[in-house]
């Protein structure tokens, strides 16, 4: 069995490159949410999940999960597509 090691990026680095994100709240199913779908196509969505030890980490792209939170950035997250985003600083997120 091969263990895959993801490269990491700091949340601060993502904010510096892609702008200050905004928390996105669903009011309908994601598949029916036209605004969300447009942001997904532009690669501007980050999914925030909890790790096994309880810390937050992010991943570029939309991954529907029960306890996930979502951030929308003003620029594309393509350059961070294969990276685990660590060091989530909620003070740098617009409400």
Helices and strands as residue ranges (DSSP letters): E 7-10, H 11-18, E 22-24, G 30-32, H 34-41, E 45-50, E 56-60, E 69-72, G 78-80, E 83-86, G 90-92
